[in-house]
Amino acid sequence: MNAPQISVVIATQNSASYLCPCLDSLRNQDQSAAAEIIVADASTDGSAEIICGRYPDVLLLHCDRPLGLPGLLREALRQARGQIIAVTDAYCRFPPQWLANLRQAHEMDYAVIGGAVENGSSDGLFGWACFFADYGAFMLPAQPRVTPLLAGNHVSYKKWLLDQKLGSMDDGFWKVFFHRDLEREGIQFLFDPSLVVYYTRRNTLVSFLTRYYRNARLFAAFRCKRISPASRLLRVIASPALPPLLLYQRLRVGLTKKAHHLRSLLSLPLLALFVTVWAAGEFSGYLQGPNRLSKERAQ
């Protein structure tokens, strides 16, 4: 069987209600014949049954044991055969021209290309605040630019690059650290706004804060494996300074988009809460260190 030109890789945990719209949007592409879709799943909500029953053309990698998203992504990337490999998640929907635009973007020499993320949910100010916190930096309008900052749910790689690196990812595919390593090697990243996905995840306050705290804690715990004890201690001490810095970064992005000035300002109290929770998560992760990663894998 000939290898497809593009592989689309999705790691999912208990997001069954989002899977069908996501996979339908990938199935309904203008030029979909050359793409394979791989879903790595560690869910208990029937996601695997949905895929098997409704999407037999999707390659399902189901894991019965608990496995975090980085581990799921690593396994999916190992299976991907496309010369272009796109990493996304079940909360994204894709316009019909997305696949063709991705193929065209990778005609350039850049080995890492990311795209824009737009808010595909309309659940009011709270939803916008969550979106600003997660993906505000990648909204339209935007200009093409060389930047190491790309959205984790909308990034693609040339296969040769992943083939070189996957063997060393014992802890899974952590995009933020992978990108930092590539940047140190002099590899450039392209942000291409002709590539757009729509993020549709809906949150409750409790679910968003829980996820935000956990992600920050894991981020810090993994970083502890890559820094010295002195640097780790310094980050513990500096954690209280994080909220104002993070709040400034998120507000600055929103205020540069004319259409979102008012939403950004009205979101200020929620964003302040979000970044405070993130800082608390980082503080906990630095205190617990890499042991946190082992605990998460055991859950």
C-alpha positions as CSV (number, residue, x, y, z in Angstrom):
1,M,0.0,0.0,0.0
2,N,1.3,3.4,-0.9
3,A,2.0,5.8,1.9
4,P,-0.4,8.7,2.2
5,Q,1.0,12.2,1.7
6,I,-0.5,13.4,5.0
7,S,-1.3,11.8,8.3
8,V,-3.6,13.6,10.8
9,V,-2.9,12.4,14.4
10,I,-5.3,12.9,17.3
11,A,-4.8,11.9,20.9
12,T,-8.0,11.7,22.9
13,Q,-9.3,10.9,26.4
14,N,-13.0,10.9,27.1
15,S,-14.0,13.4,24.4
16,A,-16.6,11.3,22.7
17,S,-19.1,14.1,22.1
18,Y,-16.6,16.0,20.1
19,L,-15.2,13.1,18.0
20,C,-17.9,12.9,15.3
21,P,-17.9,16.6,14.3
22,C,-14.0,16.6,14.3
23,L,-13.8,13.4,12.2
24,D,-16.6,14.4,9.9
25,S,-14.8,17.7,9.1
26,L,-11.7,15.7,8.2
27,R,-13.7,13.3,6.2
28,N,-15.3,16.1,4.2
29,Q,-12.2,17.8,3.0
30,D,-11.9,19.0,-0.6
31,Q,-8.9,16.7,-1.1
32,S,-9.1,13.9,1.5
33,A,-8.1,10.8,-0.4
34,A,-4.4,11.1,0.3
35,A,-4.7,11.5,4.1
36,E,-4.8,8.9,6.8
37,I,-6.4,9.7,10.2
38,I,-5.0,8.1,13.4
39,V,-6.7,8.4,16.7
40,A,-4.9,7.3,19.8
41,D,-7.4,6.7,22.5
42,A,-7.4,5.9,26.3
43,S,-11.0,6.7,27.0
44,T,-13.7,5.0,29.0
45,D,-16.7,7.0,27.5
46,G,-17.3,4.9,24.4
47,S,-14.9,6.8,22.1
48,A,-13.4,3.6,20.7
49,E,-16.8,2.1,19.9
50,I,-17.9,5.3,18.1
51,I,-14.7,5.2,15.9
52,C,-15.0,1.5,15.1
53,G,-18.7,1.8,14.3
54,R,-18.8,5.1,12.3
55,Y,-15.3,5.6,11.0
56,P,-13.8,2.2,9.9
57,D,-11.3,4.1,7.7
58,V,-9.7,5.7,10.8
59,L,-6.7,3.9,12.4
60,L,-7.6,3.4,16.0
61,L,-4.9,2.9,18.6
62,H,-6.9,2.1,21.8
63,C,-5.0,1.8,25.1
64,D,-6.8,0.0,28.0
65,R,-4.3,1.2,30.6
66,P,-4.2,4.9,31.7
67,L,-1.8,6.8,29.5
68,G,-1.5,10.6,29.2
69,L,-1.8,12.6,26.0
70,P,2.0,12.8,25.5
71,G,2.3,9.0,25.6
72,L,-0.7,8.6,23.3
73,L,0.7,11.1,20.8
74,R,4.1,9.3,20.8
75,E,2.4,6.0,19.9
76,A,0.3,7.6,17.2
77,L,3.3,9.4,15.6
78,R,5.2,6.1,15.5
79,Q,2.3,4.7,13.4
80,A,2.0,7.7,11.0
81,R,3.1,7.0,7.5
82,G,2.5,10.4,5.8
83,Q,5.3,12.6,4.6
84,I,3.5,15.4,6.4
85,I,2.2,14.7,9.9
86,A,-0.3,17.0,11.5
87,V,-1.0,16.9,15.3
88,T,-4.4,18.1,16.5
89,D,-7.1,17.1,19.0
90,A,-10.8,16.1,19.0
91,Y,-12.0,19.6,19.9
92,C,-11.0,21.0,16.5
93,R,-13.1,21.3,13.4
94,F,-11.5,21.8,10.0
95,P,-12.8,23.9,7.0
96,P,-13.0,22.0,3.7
97,Q,-9.9,23.5,2.3
98,W,-7.7,22.8,5.3
99,L,-6.0,19.7,4.0
100,A,-5.2,21.2,0.6
101,N,-3.8,24.3,2.3
102,L,-1.7,22.1,4.6
103,R,-0.3,20.3,1.6
104,Q,0.5,23.6,-0.1
105,A,2.2,25.1,3.0
106,H,4.5,22.1,3.2
107,E,5.8,22.8,-0.3
108,M,8.0,25.3,1.5
109,D,11.2,24.2,3.2
110,Y,10.0,24.7,6.8
111,A,9.9,21.4,8.7
112,V,7.5,22.7,11.3
113,I,4.4,24.7,10.3
114,G,1.5,25.8,12.5
115,G,-1.7,27.6,11.9
116,A,-4.4,29.8,13.3
117,V,-7.0,28.8,15.9
118,E,-10.4,30.5,16.0
119,N,-13.1,30.2,18.6
120,G,-15.7,27.7,17.3
121,S,-17.8,27.9,20.4
122,S,-20.3,30.6,21.3
123,D,-20.9,30.1,25.0
124,G,-20.5,33.7,26.1
125,L,-17.8,35.6,28.0
126,F,-16.6,32.7,30.0
127,G,-16.0,30.7,26.9
128,W,-14.1,33.6,25.4
129,A,-12.0,33.9,28.5
130,C,-11.0,30.2,28.3
131,F,-10.2,30.6,24.7
132,F,-8.1,33.7,25.3
133,A,-6.2,31.8,28.0
134,D,-5.4,28.8,25.8
135,Y,-5.3,30.0,22.2
136,G,-5.6,33.8,22.1
137,A,-2.1,34.1,20.7
138,F,-3.2,32.3,17.5
139,M,-6.3,34.1,16.5
140,L,-6.9,35.8,13.2
141,P,-6.2,38.3,11.7
142,A,-2.5,37.5,11.6
143,Q,0.4,37.6,9.2
144,P,2.7,34.8,8.2
145,R,5.7,34.8,10.5
146,V,8.7,32.8,11.6
147,T,8.2,32.0,15.3
148,P,8.7,29.2,17.8
149,L,5.3,29.9,19.3
150,L,2.7,27.6,17.6
151,A,-0.6,26.2,18.9
152,G,-0.2,22.7,20.3
153,N,-3.5,21.6,18.7
154,H,-2.6,22.9,15.2
155,V,1.0,22.0,14.2
156,S,2.5,19.8,11.5
157,Y,5.8,18.3,10.8
158,K,7.7,16.8,7.9
159,K,8.1,13.1,8.6
160,W,11.9,13.0,8.4
161,L,12.1,15.3,11.4
162,L,9.9,13.1,13.6
163,D,11.7,10.0,12.4
164,Q,15.0,11.5,13.8
165,K,13.5,12.4,17.2
166,L,10.8,10.0,18.3
167,G,13.2,7.4,19.5
168,S,14.4,9.6,22.3
169,M,10.9,10.5,23.6
170,D,10.6,8.0,26.5
171,D,8.2,10.3,28.4
172,G,6.0,10.9,25.4
173,F,5.6,13.7,22.9
174,W,5.7,17.0,24.8
175,K,5.3,19.5,22.1
176,V,6.5,22.6,24.0
177,F,9.8,20.9,25.0
178,F,10.3,19.3,21.6
179,H,9.9,22.7,20.0
180,R,12.5,24.2,22.3
181,D,15.0,21.5,21.5
182,L,14.4,22.1,17.8
183,E,14.8,25.8,18.2
184,R,18.2,25.3,19.9
185,E,19.2,23.2,16.9
186,G,18.5,26.2,14.6
187,I,15.3,24.8,13.1
188,Q,12.8,27.5,12.1
189,F,9.0,27.3,12.6
190,L,6.4,29.0,10.3
191,F,3.1,30.3,11.4
192,D,0.8,30.2,8.4
193,P,-2.6,31.9,8.9
194,S,-4.0,30.3,5.7
195,L,-4.3,27.2,7.9
196,V,-7.3,27.6,10.3
197,V,-9.0,25.3,12.7
198,Y,-12.0,26.0,14.9
199,Y,-11.7,25.1,18.6
200,T,-15.1,23.9,20.0
201,R,-14.4,22.8,23.5
202,R,-16.9,23.9,26.1
203,N,-15.8,24.1,29.8
204,T,-17.3,24.6,33.2
205,L,-15.3,26.7,35.7
206,V,-14.3,23.7,37.7
207,S,-13.3,21.6,34.7
208,F,-11.2,24.4,33.2
209,L,-9.4,25.3,36.4
210,T,-8.8,21.6,37.2
211,R,-7.3,21.1,33.7
212,Y,-5.3,24.3,33.8
213,Y,-3.8,23.5,37.2
214,R,-2.9,19.9,36.2
215,N,-1.3,21.0,32.9
216,A,0.8,23.6,34.7
217,R,1.9,21.1,37.3
218,L,2.9,18.5,34.7
219,F,4.7,21.2,32.7
220,A,6.8,22.2,35.7
221,A,7.4,18.5,36.7
222,F,8.7,17.7,33.2
223,R,10.8,20.8,33.1
224,C,12.5,19.7,36.4
225,K,14.0,16.8,34.4
226,R,15.8,19.3,32.2
227,I,17.1,22.0,34.6
228,S,19.5,22.1,37.5
229,P,18.4,21.9,41.2
230,A,19.4,25.6,41.5
231,S,17.2,26.6,38.6
232,R,14.4,24.6,40.0
233,L,14.7,26.3,43.4
234,L,14.7,29.7,41.6
235,R,11.5,28.9,39.8
236,V,9.8,27.9,43.0
237,I,10.8,31.2,44.6
238,A,9.7,33.2,41.5
239,S,6.3,31.4,41.1
240,P,4.4,34.3,42.8
241,A,5.6,36.7,40.1
242,L,4.0,34.6,37.3
243,P,0.4,35.8,37.5
244,P,1.0,39.4,36.5
245,L,3.4,38.4,33.7
246,L,1.0,35.8,32.3
247,L,-2.0,38.2,32.6
248,Y,-0.1,40.8,30.7
249,Q,0.7,38.4,27.9
250,R,-2.9,37.3,27.5
251,L,-4.3,40.8,27.6
252,R,-1.8,42.1,25.2
253,V,-2.8,39.5,22.6
254,G,-6.5,40.2,22.9
255,L,-6.0,44.0,22.8
256,T,-4.1,43.7,19.5
257,K,-7.2,42.3,17.8
258,K,-9.6,45.1,17.3
259,A,-12.6,42.8,17.2
260,H,-11.8,41.5,20.7
261,H,-10.9,44.6,22.6
262,L,-14.1,44.7,24.7
263,R,-14.1,40.9,25.3
264,S,-10.5,41.0,26.5
265,L,-11.2,43.7,29.0
266,L,-14.4,42.1,30.3
267,S,-12.5,38.8,30.6
268,L,-9.9,40.4,32.9
269,P,-11.2,39.0,36.2
270,L,-11.5,35.5,34.8
271,L,-8.1,35.7,33.2
272,A,-6.6,36.8,36.5
273,L,-8.1,33.8,38.2
274,F,-6.8,31.5,35.4
275,V,-3.2,32.6,35.5
276,T,-3.2,32.5,39.3
277,V,-4.3,28.8,39.1
278,W,-1.6,28.2,36.5
279,A,1.1,29.7,38.7
280,A,-0.1,27.5,41.6
281,G,0.2,24.5,39.4
282,E,3.7,25.4,38.4
283,F,4.7,25.9,42.0
284,S,3.3,22.5,42.9
285,G,5.1,20.9,39.9
286,Y,8.5,22.4,40.8
287,L,8.1,21.3,44.5
288,Q,7.2,17.7,43.6
289,G,9.5,17.5,40.6
290,P,9.7,14.5,38.2
291,N,7.9,12.3,40.8
292,R,4.7,14.0,39.7
293,L,5.1,12.4,36.2
294,S,5.3,8.9,37.7
295,K,2.2,9.5,39.8
296,E,0.2,10.7,36.8
297,R,1.1,7.7,34.8
298,A,0.1,5.4,37.6
299,Q,-3.4,7.0,37.9
